[in-house]
């Protein structure tokens, strides 16, 4: 008798500094490949790992989601500790559980939350530098909030998409953008149904230019309407970005 296939979901945290991003690549080490090797060590199977988002090189995650199909009979909640025993310390499986056969981490996602962090100070903080963009000048948080408010809602975000995307449409919905400062740390929180290639980092770079006084926050509507990448600001560095959470229905959270 052949064991039935099961669908196992993972909640994953990782420090992306030493990896070439989520997606498996031929000539570089990726998060997907590293977790796939751990699954093979635990189950004896080479599986396809479906991630909720393909984070770029250097980008981190606290709540990345993925799923894979397996015939292994191990209790679903035991996959997390078993995989962690085969993973490096900068990748941890926070939780594992069984989901319906048709569940897909990418296509089933209803909302994603990203944070972009900036250390605004003359001197960098070595203890946070891998997770922040160090900006040496002060930033006007109120100005950045005014610019960000224009982007909330459903819009064509083509201006904020890097080249190389295969997106069929550039229309996306941002539900909220929060900007909070605690001491020298400024955290931008983006919640939305989905994001284009480099969209969060380009928005962050544009907002920081507004916070520094190099752009007028009132220009954001025109930047959005331009639908051209050159209208927006620089792409913020990858190390400041973290995929914080991916939301599904209650039964899959």
C-alpha positions in Angstrom: 0.0 0.0 0.0 1.3 3.4 -1.0 1.1 6.1 1.7 -1.1 9.0 0.9 0.5 12.3 0.1 0.3 15.0 2.8 0.6 18.8 2.6 2.8 20.3 5.3 2.9 24.1 5.9 5.9 25.8 7.5 6.3 29.2 9.1 9.9 30.3 8.6 12.2 32.9 9.9 15.6 33.7 8.4 18.4 36.1 8.2 18.9 36.7 4.5 22.4 38.2 4.7 24.3 35.2 3.5 21.8 33.9 1.0 21.0 34.7 -2.7 17.3 35.1 -1.8 14.5 32.6 -1.4 14.5 31.1 -4.9 16.7 28.1 -5.8 19.6 29.2 -8.1 22.3 27.3 -9.9 25.4 29.1 -8.7 24.4 30.5 -5.3 23.0 29.2 -2.0 19.3 30.1 -1.5 16.8 29.7 1.4 14.6 27.4 -0.7 17.6 25.1 -1.5 18.8 25.0 2.1 15.4 24.1 3.5 14.9 21.6 0.7 18.1 19.8 1.7 16.8 19.6 5.3 13.5 18.1 4.1 15.4 15.5 2.1 17.5 14.6 5.2 14.4 14.2 7.3 12.1 12.4 4.8 14.4 10.9 2.2 12.3 12.8 -0.4 13.3 15.6 -2.8 10.3 17.9 -2.7 9.1 21.1 -4.3 8.9 23.8 -1.7 6.2 26.5 -2.5 7.1 29.8 -0.8 4.6 32.7 -0.2 7.1 35.2 -1.5 10.4 35.2 -3.3 12.5 37.4 -1.1 15.6 38.9 -2.8 19.2 38.4 -1.8 19.9 39.9 1.6 16.2 40.3 2.5 15.0 38.7 5.8 11.9 37.0 7.0 10.1 36.6 10.3 7.0 35.0 9.0 7.7 33.5 5.6 5.3 30.7 4.7 5.9 27.6 2.5 4.4 24.2 1.9 5.5 20.9 0.5 4.0 17.5 -0.3 5.3 14.4 1.5 4.5 10.7 2.2 6.4 10.9 5.5 4.2 9.8 8.4 5.9 12.0 11.0 3.4 14.1 13.1 3.0 17.5 11.4 4.1 19.5 14.4 7.4 17.4 14.6 8.6 18.6 11.2 9.7 21.9 12.7 12.2 20.6 15.3 13.3 17.8 12.9 14.1 20.3 10.1 15.8 22.7 12.5 18.3 20.0 13.5 19.5 20.1 9.9 19.4 23.8 9.3 22.0 26.5 9.9 21.3 28.9 12.8 20.2 31.7 10.5 17.2 29.7 9.3 14.6 28.5 11.7 11.2 26.7 11.2 9.0 28.4 13.7 6.0 26.1 13.2 4.8 23.2 11.1 1.3 21.8 10.6 -0.8 19.9 8.1 -3.0 21.8 5.6 -5.6 20.7 3.0 -4.2 19.1 -0.2 -5.1 22.1 -2.3 -3.4 24.7 0.0 -0.7 26.7 -1.8 1.4 29.2 0.2 1.7 31.7 -2.6 -1.7 31.6 -4.2 -3.7 31.2 -1.0 -2.1 34.3 0.7 -4.6 37.1 1.4 -2.3 39.7 2.9 1.4 40.2 3.4 3.2 42.5 5.8 6.6 43.8 5.2 8.8 46.1 7.4 11.5 48.3 6.2 13.9 49.6 8.9 16.2 52.6 8.8 18.8 53.7 11.3 18.9 57.5 11.1 22.1 58.6 12.9 25.5 59.9 12.0 27.1 56.6 13.0 25.8 53.1 12.2 24.9 50.6 15.0 26.9 47.4 14.5 24.2 45.3 16.3 21.4 46.3 13.9 23.3 47.1 10.7 22.5 43.8 9.0 18.8 44.6 9.4 18.6 48.3 8.6 19.6 50.9 6.1 21.9 53.3 7.8 21.0 56.9 6.8 23.4 59.5 8.2 20.9 62.4 8.2 17.7 63.1 10.2 14.4 62.3 8.6 11.1 64.2 8.8 8.6 61.4 9.8 5.6 63.7 9.3 6.6 64.4 5.7 7.1 60.7 5.0 3.7 60.0 6.4 2.1 62.6 4.1 3.7 61.0 1.1 2.8 57.5 2.2 -0.9 58.3 2.7 -1.3 58.8 -1.1 -0.3 55.2 -1.8 -2.9 53.6 0.5 -5.7 51.9 -1.6 -5.9 50.2 -5.0 -3.6 51.8 -7.6 -1.4 51.1 -10.6 2.0 50.8 -8.9 4.0 50.5 -12.1 6.2 53.5 -11.1 7.4 51.4 -8.1 8.2 48.2 -10.0 11.8 47.3 -10.9 12.5 45.9 -14.4 12.6 42.2 -14.8 9.1 41.5 -13.3 6.8 39.0 -15.0 3.7 40.5 -13.3 0.6 40.3 -15.5 -0.8 43.5 -14.0 0.8 46.3 -12.0 -2.4 47.1 -10.0 -2.1 46.3 -6.3 -3.8 47.2 -3.1 -2.0 48.6 -0.1 -4.2 48.4 3.0 -1.9 50.4 5.4 1.5 52.1 5.6 2.7 52.8 9.1 5.8 54.9 9.9 7.1 54.9 13.5 10.2 56.2 15.1 11.8 54.9 18.3 15.1 56.7 19.0 17.2 56.4 15.9 15.2 53.5 14.5 12.5 54.3 11.9 10.2 51.4 10.9 8.0 51.5 7.8 5.2 48.8 7.9 3.5 47.9 4.6 0.3 45.7 4.6 -1.3 44.7 1.3 -2.7 42.0 -0.8 0.5 41.7 -2.8 3.6 43.6 -4.0 5.4 44.0 -7.2 9.1 43.3 -7.7 11.1 45.6 -5.4 8.0 47.7 -4.8 8.4 48.0 -1.1 12.1 49.0 -1.4 11.4 51.6 -4.1 8.6 53.1 -2.1 10.8 53.2 1.0 13.6 54.9 -1.0 11.2 57.5 -2.3 9.7 58.2 1.1 13.2 58.6 2.6 14.0 61.2 -0.1 10.9 63.0 1.0 11.9 62.7 4.7 15.3 64.2 3.9 13.8 67.2 2.1 15.0 66.1 -1.4 11.5 65.6 -2.6 8.2 67.3 -1.7 5.7 64.9 -0.1 3.0 66.6 -2.2 4.6 65.2 -5.3 3.7 61.6 -4.5 0.4 61.7 -6.5 2.3 62.7 -9.6 5.0 60.1 -9.0 2.3 57.4 -8.8 0.5 58.7 -11.9 3.7 58.7 -14.0 3.7 54.9 -14.3 7.5 55.0 -15.0 10.3 53.8 -12.8 12.4 56.9 -13.3 9.8 59.1 -11.6 10.4 57.4 -8.2 13.4 57.5 -5.9 16.2 55.1 -5.4 15.7 51.5 -4.4 16.4 51.1 -0.7 19.0 48.4 0.2 17.8 44.8 0.6 19.1 44.4 4.2 16.5 46.8 5.6 13.6 44.7 4.4 11.8 41.9 6.4 8.8 39.8 5.4 7.0 40.0 8.7 3.9 37.9 8.1 1.6 36.3 5.6 -2.1 35.9 6.4 -4.5 33.2 5.1 -7.8 32.0 6.4 -8.1 31.0 10.0 -7.8 27.3 9.2 -4.4 27.8 7.5 -2.9 30.3 10.0 
